[in-house]
Structures are given as structure tokens and as C-alpha cells.
Amino acid sequence: MRKILASITLLWMVMGCPTSSKAQKATQIPSKYRKIQKYVDQAVANGLVGLSFYIDHPKHGQWSYQAGYAELESKSPITESSVFYQGSISKTYTAVIMLRLVEQGLLALDGKMSEYLPKDVADGFEYGDQVTIRQLLNMTSGFPNFEYDEQALEDFFSGKLNLGSTPPPIVLEQYIYGQPANFQPGERYQYSSTNYILLCMIMEVVAGRPHEELYTEFFREHGLNNTYYKNERAPSHLLVNGYADENDDGEFENSTQQQKAYVDWSYGEDGITSTIDDMARFMNLLLTGSIINEQSLEEMKTWGIPDNPRYGLGLMYDKGFPYKYFIGHSGWGFGTQANLMYFPEQDITIAIFCNTAYRFGGESIEKAHDKFLTRTAKKLFLF
């Protein structure tokens, strides 16, 4: 993620005929936004399924625009009320909830995970007696990522690993316990969703109740009324379908069931769905100190490897031209791509949802996606 495309590459995806939920006339929005609206429509026309775009600009104000389909088969349009899968952006929420527990005195950031987890769990990891809560949060634990474990992937795609009957802690026990660490704790950064499953397990221990309750309480406490944790809490008629073009032949496969199954299985590393306005509102509340105190916010923005900033406590950092850098998070899945970004130098917040899987999208989707990103970045930060 070093240049315009790479930096914002986790931004989004889409496809379908241009179908906007906005009733505004083009003359009622700033010319810069009219251009971006055109880019969104063209990206959708070029072969991508549904896209929701949000921006909060200090000069031009807040604006969102939707195009494409929530359900390709019935041609149901994306709207402002559409609920999308956030993917790994969920990790930022998990980090916030953990920091709130720190503020309550139930956790210590530099306390070791072995102080909070059962001995057999901590013993399942090399350096499990040394890794701290902070190192789990900032991805410097060295623990292998269960998402890339070859045996776990093989068993999942063959049907041997049934997520519905195998909760995340058991998946770690079956596939990750006993594996050597990739490096010593704190030595370097390496993204691993394993860390956030462990954090959720710790959350349940110190709070003394299911972690799902903590997420739902957090959403409602802060007016995030269109944000949900796991599928059963999101209104089914608002939840978008997911799509992929695994064969790169222009024919989309409906990946909704796989996406729902994974989200319902998740344990803090994924699992959140919301409208685009709610996701942007979360970022605004976070950065204005409305949900955690100033010290906790500074901890989130303290990068695990200072001379190579990549990840703080649940926040990604990316440097690039022409915007200098942004903080936020990205997420992807079987039928989703999402990005939540704040550009401090320009005081701009951008949120993007798409219900087309970028990682499984094929070359044509990647080209349409990259073209949209390039044109949008130039319009926002150069012209």
C-alpha cells in the first residue's frame, strides 16, 4: 500500500447498471462531488455489482452516493439504508471495546494474555506467557494467522471444517495450537486475525459475559442504531447480497451464504454489519474522543513498530502520494469489500462499501476498481 492505488486498494468494489439512491439534482452538489458521482456510475457500468460511497470534507461537507444492486438477481438497488458487511473493520470496534475495559480497570494494556486466559489456551502458543494485550492489538504478537493456515483452508473448502459447529476458539485449538511463532513478540508487525479472536476471548473473561452483549450495548449507547454484530441482528431485508466472479468470465456467483456463515461464526476479528452513514459516524465519534478518552485514543494511534508505522491498536496506517497518509481500516470477505479512512492532513473522512469480492473478483473487476480509485484520488487530492 505505497502508492495511490495500493494505499487505497482496500477501498471498495462494485457492479450492475447505474442505480442511485440519491434524488438530488446534479446542480445541488459541489462540482467535485458531481465528478465522483460520475466515477461511481461509470465503475458500476464497467462491471462492478453495488457500491456505497461516503465523504465528509471540511469545505464541501458530507455527501453519500449509492449505485448498483443490493440483489443482482432481482435488480434491487443499493440505498442509503442498505446494510453491508464491514469485514475486518470490525477489528477497530473490538479494539475500542477493549480500551473501554482498560479505562474501567478490568484490563492492563501491558498485561500478559496468560494473566487473563486459561493456562491451556496460553500454553497453546509459543510465547503465550509473554505476549501482551497491546501486542495482540497492534499485531506484533508473532502468532500465525488462522485464515492462512493451509490445513484449515483445505478442510474448510472440502467441507471437513464446519464453521457452524466449530467456534473460533476451537478452530485455534485444532489448527494453530502448537505451531511455532513467526517471530518473537514485539519484533515486527504481521497481520493476524488470530490476535483478535484471543482478544475477544479475553473480553469475555474480564467482562464475565458473552462478548456479543458488549458489542450491542456499545452500538446502542452511541446511537449506532443501524450497526449490528453477526447476521441474526441485522434486518434481512436491508442486508445486501455478496458476489464474486471467481472464474473471471463476467458471470457472478452469489456468495451470500458463505459470507453470512463466516460473519455469524466470527469472534471480534469480523462480524459487524452497518449502513455507510453509521460506519462513518463511528469514525467521527472515535476521533473526537466521544467513545474513549484522549489517552486511549493516543494509544490507538501509537504504531507498534514506530520506525515502520503500519498498525496501531486496531487502526491501520498508510502513507502515500498525494494525501501524505491516512488512518483507518479495511475489510474484505467472500462477497464484500469495505474501507474506512481518515486523512488527517486534509481532515477528510471517506467510507466505501461494495458487495463484490475484490480478492476473488478476477482481472476485469480489478481493472474497473483501480480506475475508479485513481480518478477519485486525483479529484480529491490533486485537482
C-alpha positions, 0 to 999 in steps of 0.5 A, a space after each residue: 500500500 505505497 502508492 495511490 492505488 495500493 494505499 487505497 486498494 482496500 477501498 471498495 468494489 462494485 457492479 450492475 447498471 447505474 442505480 442511485 439512491 440519491 434524488 438530488 439534482 446534479 446542480 445541488 452538489 459541489 462540482 467535485 462531488 458531481 465528478 465522483 458521482 460520475 466515477 461511481 456510475 461509470 465503475 458500476 457500468 464497467 462491471 462492478 455489482 453495488 457500491 456505497 460511497 461516503 465523504 465528509 470534507 471540511 469545505 464541501 461537507 458530507 455527501 453519500 452516493 449509492 449505485 448498483 444492486 443490493 440483489 443482482 438477481 432481482 435488480 434491487 438497488 443499493 440505498 442509503 439504508 442498505 446494510 453491508 458487511 464491514 469485514 475486518 473493520 470490525 477489528 477497530 470496534 473490538 479494539 475500542 471495546 477493549 480500551 473501554 475495559 482498560 479505562 474501567 480497570 478490568 484490563 492492563 494494556 501491558 498485561 500478559 494474555 496468560 494473566 487473563 486466559 486459561 493456562 491451556 489456551 496460553 500454553 497453546 502458543 509459543 510465547 503465550 506467557 509473554 505476549 501482551 494485550 497491546 501486542 495482540 492489538 497492534 499485531 506484533 504478537 508473532 502468532 500465525 494467522 488462522 485464515 492462512 493456515 493451509 490445513 484449515 483452508 483445505 478442510 474448510 473448502 472440502 467441507 471437513 471444517 464446519 464453521 457452524 459447529 466449530 467456534 473460533 476458539 476451537 478452530 485455534 485449538 485444532 489448527 494453530 495450537 502448537 505451531 511455532 511463532 513467526 517471530 518473537 513478540 514485539 519484533 515486527 508487525 504481521 497481520 493476524 486475525 488470530 490476535 483478535 479472536 484471543 482478544 475477544 476471548 479475553 473480553 469475555 473473561 474480564 467482562 464475565 459475559 458473552 462478548 456479543 452483549 458488549 458489542 450491542 450495548 456499545 452500538 446502542 449507547 452511541 446511537 449506532 442504531 443501524 450497526 449490528 454484530 453477526 447476521 441474526 441482528 441485522 434486518 434481512 431485508 436491508 442486508 445486501 447480497 455478496 458476489 464474486 466472479 471467481 472464474 473471471 468470465 463476467 458471470 457472478 456467483 452469489 456468495 451470500 451464504 458463505 459470507 453470512 456463515 463466516 460473519 455469524 461464526 466470527 469472534 471480534 476479528 469480523 462480524 459487524 454489519 452497518 449502513 455507510 452513514 453509521 460506519 462513518 459516524 463511528 469514525 467521527 465519534 472515535 476521533 473526537 474522543 466521544 467513545 474513549 478518552 484522549 489517552 486511549 485514543 493516543 494509544 490507538 494511534 501509537 504504531 507498534 513498530 514506530 520506525 515502520 508505522 503500519 498498525 496501531 491498536 486496531 487502526 491501520 496506517 498508510 502513507 502515500 502520494 498525494 494525501 501524505 497518509 491516512 488512518 483507518 481500516 479495511 475489510 474484505 470477505 467472500 462477497 464484500 469489500 469495505 474501507 474506512 479512512 481518515 486523512 488527517 492532513 486534509 481532515 477528510 473522512 471517506 467510507 466505501 462499501 461494495 458487495 463484490 469480492 475484490 480478492 476473488 473478483 478476477 482481472 476485469 473487476 480489478 481493472 474497473 476498481 483501480 480506475 475508479 480509485 485513481 480518478 477519485 484520488 486525483 479529484 480529491 487530492 490533486 485537482 
